[in-house]
């Protein structure tokens, strides 16, 4: 099994920044993609950003392009989400997901709350 632990969430004013981390432990894979999702109250979970194993390929939802940056440190089995210019609509629980390359299953973290006040 893989354990994913997110951290770095909190309360921030609009325009502020937060850096989320997601550390993986347990079973190891030769390569895996990592994604950040978020879910606001009453809304469906949505993909925010994703990054390939090498880090050469990244994806961002239109709503966060230019404000959020995803990165990873494979030596530390950790993925990051740098969130700048935060808006109240970014308020949500943020989850990381690990997808091993070549497997048809994935793992989720428990989530970390991000609250942006106006």
Phi and psi in degrees as a GROMACS rama.xvg file:
@    title "Ramachandran Plot"
@    xaxis  label "Phi"
@    yaxis  label "Psi"
@TYPE xy
-114.408  135.501  UNK-2
-109.873  131.876  UNK-3
-118.069  126.734  UNK-4
-122.814  115.526  UNK-5
-89.9183  151.059  UNK-6
-153.882  167.435  UNK-7
103.189  -5.75271  UNK-8
-71.4983  171.795  UNK-9
162.887  -166.353  UNK-10
-103.533  130.142  UNK-11
-142.674  151.402  UNK-12
-78.9  155.805  UNK-13
-55.9536  137.233  UNK-14
92.7953  -11.433  UNK-15
-82.9405  -174.227  UNK-16
-133.223  152.604  UNK-17
-143.048  152.637  UNK-18
-123.695  115.305  UNK-19
-90.7001  147.327  UNK-20
-126.95  149.274  UNK-21
-137.151  112.299  UNK-22
-103.281  130.618  UNK-23
-102.096  142.338  UNK-24
-147.647  168.774  UNK-25
98.9685  -134.757  UNK-26
-60.1167  140.369  UNK-27
-108.26  150.353  UNK-28
-126.526  155.715  UNK-29
-68.2404  -32.5251  UNK-30
-158.929  150.034  UNK-31
-157.958  148.468  UNK-32
-90.7128  154.371  UNK-33
-129.448  141.294  UNK-34
-133.036  153.217  UNK-35
-112.335  129.922  UNK-36
-117.732  165.721  UNK-37
-145.183  154.238  UNK-38
-139.948  117.912  UNK-39
-92.1155  157.04  UNK-40
-55.2977  129.391  UNK-41
77.2933  5.41617  UNK-42
-121.847  161.844  UNK-43
-76.9878  155.856  UNK-44
-68.2326  135.164  UNK-45
-127.458  148.68  UNK-46
-76.1768  128.626  UNK-47
-101.447  -48.325  UNK-48
-158.385  153.987  UNK-49
-143.659  156.844  UNK-50
-145.976  140.181  UNK-51
-78.281  172.164  UNK-52
-57.8348  -44.1569  UNK-53
-77.6299  -18.1361  UNK-54
87.0536  -1.6612  UNK-55
-78.0947  -21.316  UNK-56
-116.41  127.107  UNK-57
-131.724  157.956  UNK-58
-135.444  142.672  UNK-59
-136.242  139.259  UNK-60
-65.9729  149.058  UNK-61
-56.2956  -33.5232  UNK-62
-68.6682  -16.272  UNK-63
-120.005  -3.4859  UNK-64
-57.2701  134.664  UNK-65
85.118  -10.9768  UNK-66
-116.12  -34.8653  UNK-67
-107.724  147.163  UNK-68
-134.749  126.018  UNK-69
-99.6243  141.261  UNK-70
-150.376  169.88  UNK-71
-148.622  154.192  UNK-72
-126.023  98.5728  UNK-73
-66.1427  -28.0832  UNK-74
-64.7553  -28.8016  UNK-75
-102.904  1.10641  UNK-76
52.3687  44.0388  UNK-77
-132.179  138.998  UNK-78
-117.182  147.507  UNK-79
-123.122  155.986  UNK-80
-135.262  105.838  UNK-81
-86.0378  121.819  UNK-82
-117.88  115.246  UNK-83
-115.613  164.742  UNK-84
48.5968  47.8975  UNK-85
-64.1764  146.263  UNK-86
-121.062  156.71  UNK-87
-55.6072  -31.6059  UNK-88
-72.7761  -6.2352  UNK-89
-82.303  -6.43467  UNK-90
-61.7529  124.697  UNK-91
-178.632  170.924  UNK-92
-89.5798  128.926  UNK-93
-104.029  131.998  UNK-94
-122.513  144.71  UNK-95
-105.489  151.072  UNK-96
-132.286  135.879  UNK-97
-112.554  127.72  UNK-98
-122.072  108.826  UNK-99
-65.9976  136.148  UNK-100
-66.799  128.664  UNK-101
89.0534  3.91563  UNK-102
-118.868  156.111  UNK-103
-106.592  28.0763  UNK-104
-137.745  169.097  UNK-105
-147.168  175.761  UNK-106
-129.482  146.44  UNK-107
-122.491  148.052  UNK-108
-84.0503  178.718  UNK-109
-86.6514  -12.5009  UNK-110
96.4702  152.695  UNK-111
-136.794  135.773  UNK-112
-81.4122  131.799  UNK-113
-119.832  124.001  UNK-114
-125.14  123.932  UNK-115
-113.204  118.033  UNK-116
-92.2108  147.665  UNK-117
